[in-house]
């Protein structure tokens, strides 16, 4: 024990001994290593113990594969790889949790404990509901509970029984099973770490039985609600981005007003020489020139005050099949949904799945985009199916989309990337019963000169994915 004390630091644990009529307490010491006690040091980055086996390397297979490291600047390659590794380590620390650990319940355990739903506010005390022991007759019953990111105590003990309360381990023993369970029913947990969302694993033991159950440490969120009113104008805002295409934009606005004469239209405009767009319920936001596609999306959506917005390109054309109400109906009936897409003439009902494999920590992950993949029908709407990404006609839940955002680094070559960033956060569906037309293409030399820079943009985008998304490869299928 002497050598163990030198390696680590000692902590106190409360041992509670009961007879049918007498209660007494004593403190014993137990020791932990520096690795266990020094998990969070603000001055430097420390990796937490891994909660899952090392991920195998992943492979992008088939046509349309891009190995992203091949698109990095050769003279900056080593420095970029080093910086990416450091950022990924910080990302892992920020997002990892002991709650990700795989836990198996032993069979025929006499221990009763919460297996799900025990959530505490950081630094606040809570009763651990459901703790109990169910065991056959014994001369003495003894259980131990230990935690690592909080302290334990027993509510409403006598005034002389407070010593030792608030420890990371408590042992309770008694000759009476009912007395022991009475105390377990008053066991409290108080977290000692402050995070928005993290967790702890409680170890509950009796003789050779051990149970591990999760404690979610989470700051509660305040609801953000939208009053959707009684008509489409109070529920949806139409948003678009324009660049050097005022003729097409005016055609789009005219078609919108044919079917929705009062709905608000928000325009993000990064044209080289902006022109005023006039009309009722139109908000035009002038940007610095040529800021790009996703910067404009960010600006336009940031000004939406309705529960939903519908995204359209500036060369689209509303028809009698562009019924925004039908998409709203799907969203309102399926509150978990965040984005619902329609179809565009010339593109059809474009939708795709995204399959991500984490890969190992050195090389990065693999992302496969597979076209025309549906997961399941949306309940109650046979023309709609869940998927990962949709076409440029989509209804978005404003607060959900704002949380993901649009990467302004992507100027001219971007669409799937929004759904990539939203993978795991946004629930997406595609519907065939709502569609929009595409205007005939008009020759525009100046506009085309910017669009023709796409090859460089693609190279920059692939290098950007290597670092930002910690990807080894992308496959566009």
C-alpha positions, 0 to 999 in steps of 0.5 A: 500500500505504501508504494501505491500511496506514493503513486497517487493521491488518497481520497476518503470514502464514507462507510455506513454501518447499521444494526437494527437500532444503532447507526455509526460511521467511520471513514476509510481511505482509498487511493487512486492514481494521478491518471484518475484524479487529474482528468481536467486541467484547464491549463493544458489539453488532456485526452480522456481515457478511451471509452471505445475500442480503436476504430479500424481504418475505413475505405471509400470504394467505387467510382467518384472517390476523392482521396483528400490528402492528394488535394492539399498544397504540397508545401503545406502538407506536413503542417496541415496534417499536424494542425488537424491532429491537434484539432481532432484531439480537442474535438474528441475531448469536447465531444467524448463522454463516459456515457458512450461506454458499452455496458452489459447488465449481469444476469440475475443481479440482486441490485436494483438501479436506474438504467436510463433517465437519471439526469442531473443539473451540473453542481445540483443535488439529486436523489438517485431514484430506484436504488435497492437491494433484493437478496435472500436472508443474510446476517449482514448486508453490505453494498458500495456505491462509487462515482468519479465526477460527483459526490454522494450523500444520504439525505436526512441523517441525524445531526451527529451523522454528517461527518463523511458525507459528500464522498465519491464512495459510500459503503452501507451495511446493515443487519436489516435489509429494509433499513439498508434499502431505506437509506439507499432510497435517500442516496443523493448525487451531486456533480462536481464538474460543470459542463453543458452535457457530460456524464458519470458512471456509478458503480454499485456492488454487492458481494460478487455482483457489480452494476454500472449505470449512467448519470447524465449531467446536463444543463436544461435547455429553454424552449424556443417556440414560434407562434405560427399564426393562422396563415402561410405568411406567418409560418413561412418566409421565402429566402434566396441568394442572388448574384448578377442575375436580376432578370431571373430574380424578377421572374422568380418574384413575379411567379411567387406573387402569382401564388403568394402575394403577401409572403415575405421574401428575403434576398441576400445579394452579393452582386458586383454592382447591386441593384435595388429590388422593389416590392412589398414584403421584400427584404434585400440585404446587400453583401460585399461582392462575390462572397459566395453561395453559403455566406448568402444563405447564412445571411438570408436565413439569419433574418428569418423570424418565422418558424419555417423558411423555404429555400429557392434558387434565384432562377426557379419558377413557382407553379401551381404545384409549388404548394408550400402548405403541403410541405408545412403540413408534413413538418407540423405532423412530424415534429422531429423533422428539420428539413423537407425537400421537394423536386425541381424540373430537370433534376426531379426528386433529387435526394441522397444518403450520407454514410459516415465511418469514423475511421482511425484517429490518424487518417480520418473518416470516410464519407459516402454520398449515395444518390436516390437512397430512401430510408423509410416512408414518413408516417402518414405521407406516402409520397415522402421518405426519410433521407440524408439530403435533398434538392435546393427546394426545401422547407427548413425549420429555422432554429434547427438549420441555424444551429448547423449553419452554412460554411461561408468558406464554400463559395460556388461549389456547395450543397451536399456540404450543408447536409454533411455538417447536419448529419446526426443533427438534422432529420431530413425527408424528401417529398414528390408531391411538391415541385418547382420549375427551372427557368430557361437559361439566359446567357450571362457572360459575367456570371459564367466567368465566376461559375467557370472558377469551379475547378479551383473551388473543388480543389479548395473544397476537398482540402477543406474537408480533409481538415474541417471534417477530419476525412480521409476520403469522400465518395460521390455516388 
